[in-house]
Amino acid sequence: MGVMSELWKGLRVTGRIGLRSLVGRGIVTTEYPKEFRTKPQRFHGRHVLNRYPDGMEKCIGCELCAGACPAQCIYVRGADNAPDDPNSPGERFGYVYEINMLRCIFCALCVEACPTEAITMTHLFEMSVTSREEAIYTKEELLMRPDGTVPHPRPDDPYADLSELEVADGWVRATAPSGSAAYEGVKMWQDTAGPASWDPEPDQETRDA
């Protein structure tokens, strides 16, 4: 009897919600994409491999991002730089870089683990695919072009807002890893080529003004 009573109570709640939706009151969902809420500044979307302003790749093939990934969706294989034509400033570079987007949980631990800020995340989240192979993003799709633009595997996709690839997730906008107030408003990282910008947040007095 108690189980039936609880079941009936739940059905009544569901019925009231459905009735309010039918008459246009109390609708809790939004119609996508006509009504889409603005994403927060630190939204975690599709990854991008960054370059230095001179065009050199930031990835040094250390595989720390792959080691930090809880979903084990990143595969990196490094290779030695050619002395006469290096890809990165270090001894090695990311020769192979793949991310399986079907397994990625967009936690950004790879971003925090990277010692050179080679991998960051953008605001692009619409990445529908028709096969598992398409969901594996390679270095060709992830690496920023020398001019600072970020490639997309399907640039003609009518549902993808490619401008979101130019918006960084801003994970390092906070003052310092330790949260020390002495570093408030101080930029603690290097610039990247292109549109991705992580300008420091203003100090408390500016925010309160």
VOPAGU-2260 file (C-alpha; in pm, 1 decimal, decimal comma):
REM VOPAGU-2260
SITE   aa  ch    i         X         Y         Z
SITE  MET   A    0       0,0       0,0       0,0
SITE  GLY   A    1     286,9     235,8      83,4
SITE  VAL   A    2     453,9     171,5    -250,8
SITE  MET   A    3     135,2     248,5    -443,8
SITE  SER   A    4      84,4     564,3    -244,6
SITE  GLU   A    5     433,8     688,7    -328,8
SITE  LEU   A    6     384,9     592,8    -694,1
SITE  TRP   A    7      58,4     784,0    -712,6
SITE  LYS   A    8     221,4    1084,8    -546,0
SITE  GLY   A    9     497,0    1085,2    -809,1
SITE  LEU   A   10     247,6    1054,9   -1094,6
SITE  ARG   A   11      55,9    1353,4    -964,0
SITE  VAL   A   12     370,6    1565,6    -961,1
SITE  THR   A   13     453,6    1459,0   -1316,5
SITE  GLY   A   14      98,8    1532,2   -1426,1
SITE  ARG   A   15     103,2    1882,2   -1278,8
SITE  ILE   A   16     431,6    1962,6   -1454,5
SITE  GLY   A   17     295,8    1832,4   -1783,4
SITE  LEU   A   18     -24,4    2031,8   -1748,0
SITE  ARG   A   19     163,9    2354,7   -1676,0
SITE  SER   A   20     381,0    2291,8   -1982,0
SITE  LEU   A   21      75,5    2244,0   -2203,6
SITE  VAL   A   22     -80,7    2571,7   -2098,4
SITE  GLY   A   23     249,1    2760,9   -2124,3
SITE  ARG   A   24     320,4    2811,1   -1755,0
SITE  GLY   A   25     617,7    2681,8   -1563,7
SITE  ILE   A   26     817,9    2561,5   -1864,1
SITE  VAL   A   27    1164,0    2472,0   -1739,5
SITE  THR   A   28    1328,7    2377,7   -2068,7
SITE  THR   A   29    1453,5    2607,5   -2343,2
SITE  GLU   A   30    1415,0    2561,3   -2715,2
SITE  TYR   A   31    1753,8    2496,4   -2869,7
SITE  PRO   A   32    1907,1    2666,2   -3061,6
SITE  LYS   A   33    1656,4    2953,3   -3063,5
SITE  GLU   A   34    1686,1    3003,4   -2690,0
SITE  PHE   A   35    2037,3    2932,5   -2578,2
SITE  ARG   A   36    2185,1    3058,8   -2257,9
SITE  THR   A   37    2518,0    3236,1   -2265,3
SITE  LYS   A   38    2796,3    3000,9   -2167,2
SITE  PRO   A   39    3004,8    3089,9   -1861,7
SITE  GLN   A   40    3350,7    3232,3   -1914,0
SITE  ARG   A   41    3524,3    2913,2   -1801,7
SITE  PHE   A   42    3307,8    2684,3   -2014,6
SITE  HIS   A   43    3499,2    2373,3   -2121,6
SITE  GLY   A   44    3449,4    2300,4   -2491,2
SITE  ARG   A   45    3661,5    2154,4   -2767,6
SITE  HIS   A   46    4037,0    2142,6   -2719,4
SITE  VAL   A   47    4299,3    2330,9   -2917,7
SITE  LEU   A   48    4675,5    2284,5   -2941,0
SITE  ASN   A   49    4837,5    2626,7   -2921,9
SITE  ARG   A   50    5138,5    2785,8   -3085,3
SITE  TYR   A   51    5378,5    3052,2   -2971,0
SITE  PRO   A   52    5345,9    3395,7   -3134,0
SITE  ASP   A   53    5635,5    3304,9   -3364,6
SITE  GLY   A   54    5440,0    3005,1   -3494,2
SITE  MET   A   55    5625,9    2727,3   -3311,4
SITE  GLU   A   56    5421,3    2452,6   -3148,6
SITE  LYS   A   57    5387,5    2463,3   -2771,2
SITE  CYS   A   58    5344,6    2088,0   -2731,4
SITE  ILE   A   59    5669,9    1913,5   -2638,1
SITE  GLY   A   60    5529,3    1560,1   -2643,5
SITE  CYS   A   61    5577,8    1502,0   -2268,9
SITE  GLU   A   62    5251,2    1302,3   -2239,8
SITE  LEU   A   63    5161,3    1460,8   -1905,1
SITE  CYS   A   64    4814,7    1543,3   -2038,3
SITE  ALA   A   65    4758,9    1177,3   -2128,4
SITE  GLY   A   66    4876,6    1068,5   -1786,4
SITE  ALA   A   67    4645,5    1312,7   -1607,4
SITE  CYS   A   68    4337,2    1224,9   -1813,0
SITE  PRO   A   69    4092,5    1024,9   -1596,0
SITE  ALA   A   70    3904,5     900,8   -1902,7
SITE  GLN   A   71    4222,6     790,5   -2082,9
SITE  CYS   A   72    4103,3     957,6   -2400,7
SITE  ILE   A   73    4432,6    1126,7   -2497,0
SITE  TYR   A   74    4710,7     956,3   -2689,6
SITE  VAL   A   75    5041,0    1137,3   -2740,7
SITE  ARG   A   76    5361,7    1021,5   -2899,2
SITE  GLY   A   77    5660,5    1251,4   -2899,8
SITE  ALA   A   78    5946,6    1273,3   -3146,5
SITE  ASP   A   79    6281,5    1449,7   -3157,3
SITE  ASN   A   80    6296,4    1788,9   -3321,5
SITE  ALA   A   81    6506,8    1825,3   -3633,0
SITE  PRO   A   82    6802,1    2050,9   -3538,9
SITE  ASP   A   83    6772,1    2254,7   -3857,7
SITE  ASP   A   84    6391,5    2277,2   -3862,4
SITE  PRO   A   85    6239,4    2228,8   -3513,0
SITE  ASN   A   86    5865,3    2215,4   -3453,1
SITE  SER   A   87    5888,0    2333,9   -3092,7
SITE  PRO   A   88    6144,8    2519,4   -2880,9
SITE  GLY   A   89    6230,4    2203,2   -2684,2
SITE  GLU   A   90    6412,7    1886,0   -2778,9
SITE  ARG   A   91    6090,1    1704,1   -2863,2
SITE  PHE   A   92    5746,2    1781,7   -3001,5
SITE  GLY   A   93    5408,9    1609,9   -3017,0
SITE  TYR   A   94    5441,8    1394,9   -3328,0
SITE  VAL   A   95    5107,3    1221,6   -3270,0
SITE  TYR   A   96    4825,6    1381,0   -3072,6
SITE  GLU   A   97    4476,5    1229,9   -3059,7
SITE  ILE   A   98    4173,3    1290,2   -2838,5
SITE  ASN   A   99    3877,7    1053,0   -2838,1
SITE  MET   A  100    3586,9    1291,8   -2786,9
SITE  LEU   A  101    3350,6    1003,6   -2713,6
SITE  ARG   A  102    3542,7     933,8   -2395,8
SITE  CYS   A  103    3638,5    1288,6   -2297,6
SITE  ILE   A  104    3454,8    1424,0   -1991,0
SITE  PHE   A  105    3580,4    1782,4   -2047,5
SITE  CYS   A  106    3729,7    1807,6   -1701,0
SITE  ALA   A  107    4027,7    2017,6   -1823,0
SITE  LEU   A  108    4277,5    1821,0   -1615,3
SITE  CYS   A  109    4487,4    1794,3   -1930,7
SITE  VAL   A  110    4500,1    2173,7   -1942,3
SITE  GLU   A  111    4619,3    2196,3   -1583,2
SITE  ALA   A  112    4879,9    1923,0   -1632,7
SITE  CYS   A  113    5040,0    2079,5   -1940,0
SITE  PRO   A  114    5369,2    2252,4   -1846,5
SITE  THR   A  115    5379,3    2469,0   -2159,9
SITE  GLU   A  116    5010,0    2562,2   -2189,9
SITE  ALA   A  117    5004,8    2377,7   -2519,2
SITE  ILE   A  118    4651,4    2243,2   -2477,7
SITE  THR   A  119    4360,0    2462,9   -2377,9
SITE  MET   A  120    3986,1    2445,1   -2429,8
SITE  THR   A  121    3752,8    2663,9   -2631,3
SITE  HIS   A  122    3378,7    2730,8   -2608,7
SITE  LEU   A  123    3285,9    2509,7   -2904,8
SITE  PHE   A  124    3074,7    2215,8   -2792,4
SITE  GLU   A  125    2871,7    2115,6   -3098,6
SITE  MET   A  126    3068,9    1821,3   -3234,4
SITE  SER   A  127    2815,7    1575,1   -3375,8
SITE  VAL   A  128    2964,8    1286,5   -3568,6
SITE  THR   A  129    2828,0    1001,3   -3776,3
SITE  SER   A  130    3099,7     747,3   -3694,4
SITE  ARG   A  131    3341,7     665,0   -3415,3
SITE  GLU   A  132    3636,7     747,0   -3638,3
SITE  GLU   A  133    3516,8    1105,9   -3679,5
SITE  ALA   A  134    3507,8    1147,6   -3301,5
SITE  ILE   A  135    3883,8    1093,2   -3274,9
SITE  TYR   A  136    4037,8    1435,5   -3323,4
SITE  THR   A  137    4394,4    1424,7   -3450,5
SITE  LYS   A  138    4669,6    1682,1   -3439,0
SITE  GLU   A  139    4560,9    1805,8   -3779,9
SITE  GLU   A  140    4223,8    1913,4   -3639,1
SITE  LEU   A  141    4349,3    2030,9   -3301,0
SITE  LEU   A  142    4660,4    2231,6   -3386,0
SITE  MET   A  143    4622,2    2604,7   -3422,4
SITE  ARG   A  144    4728,3    2739,2   -3759,5
SITE  PRO   A  145    5032,0    2970,9   -3775,7
SITE  ASP   A  146    4798,9    3268,6   -3821,9
SITE  GLY   A  147    4624,0    3189,0   -3493,0
SITE  THR   A  148    4300,3    3046,8   -3632,9
SITE  VAL   A  149    4178,0    2707,1   -3517,8
SITE  PRO   A  150    4072,4    2445,4   -3774,4
SITE  HIS   A  151    3745,9    2256,1   -3766,9
SITE  PRO   A  152    3699,6    1918,8   -3938,2
SITE  ARG   A  153    3368,4    2032,5   -4086,2
SITE  PRO   A  154    3391,4    2407,4   -4151,4
SITE  ASP   A  155    3067,8    2401,7   -4352,0
SITE  ASP   A  156    2863,0    2252,6   -4067,3
SITE  PRO   A  157    2554,0    2479,3   -4043,6
SITE  TYR   A  158    2502,3    2392,7   -3676,1
SITE  ALA   A  159    2853,0    2473,1   -3553,5
SITE  ASP   A  160    2937,5    2825,3   -3443,1
SITE  LEU   A  161    3301,5    2837,1   -3547,6
SITE  SER   A  162    3352,7    3168,3   -3367,8
SITE  GLU   A  163    3340,9    2970,3   -3042,5
SITE  LEU   A  164    3678,2    2824,2   -3137,9
SITE  GLU   A  165    3821,1    3172,2   -3086,0
SITE  VAL   A  166    3702,9    3197,1   -2725,5
SITE  ALA   A  167    3936,2    3052,9   -2464,5
SITE  ASP   A  168    3801,9    2886,2   -2152,7
SITE  GLY   A  169    3998,5    3129,3   -1937,1
SITE  TRP   A  170    4101,1    2869,5   -1681,1
SITE  VAL   A  171    4411,7    3066,5   -1586,0
SITE  ARG   A  172    4239,0    3400,8   -1538,6
SITE  ALA   A  173    4264,5    3353,8   -1162,3
SITE  THR   A  174    4557,1    3519,5    -990,1
SITE  ALA   A  175    4793,8    3231,8    -913,9
SITE  PRO   A  176    4783,6    2854,0    -859,3
SITE  SER   A  177    4819,9    2907,7    -484,9
SITE  GLY   A  178    4557,2    3179,7    -477,1
SITE  SER   A  179    4800,9    3430,8    -330,7
SITE  ALA   A  180    4656,4    3782,4    -322,8
SITE  ALA   A  181    5000,0    3919,9    -406,3
SITE  TYR   A  182    4956,0    3795,5    -764,4
SITE  GLU   A  183    4611,5    3947,0    -815,4
SITE  GLY   A  184    4589,3    4109,3   -1157,3
SITE  VAL   A  185    4932,4    3978,4   -1260,1
SITE  LYS   A  186    4960,2    3781,5   -1581,9
SITE  MET   A  187    5137,2    3454,8   -1503,4
SITE  TRP   A  188    5150,9    3286,1   -1842,3
SITE  GLN   A  189    5272,5    3342,8   -2195,8
SITE  ASP   A  190    5067,2    3475,0   -2483,9
SITE  THR   A  191    4957,6    3243,6   -2761,1
SITE  ALA   A  192    4916,5    3320,1   -3124,9
SITE  GLY   A  193    4569,8    3409,9   -3241,0
SITE  PRO   A  194    4255,1    3506,0   -3053,8
SITE  ALA   A  195    4288,0    3301,8   -2735,6
SITE  SER   A  196    4351,1    3554,2   -2458,8
SITE  TRP   A  197    4381,5    3501,8   -2084,7
SITE  ASP   A  198    4407,2    3856,2   -1956,0
SITE  PRO   A  199    4417,9    3860,9   -1574,7
SITE  GLU   A  200    4104,8    3939,1   -1382,6
SITE  PRO   A  201    4089,2    4292,3   -1238,3
SITE  ASP   A  202    4164,2    4350,3    -873,4
SITE  GLN   A  203    3891,6    4355,1    -610,8
SITE  GLU   A  204    3860,1    4735,8    -605,2
SITE  THR   A  205    3796,2    4741,3    -981,4
SITE  ARG   A  206    3537,6    4463,7    -953,2
SITE  ASP   A  207    3359,1    4642,7    -668,8
SITE  ALA   A  208    3348,4    4973,8    -856,5
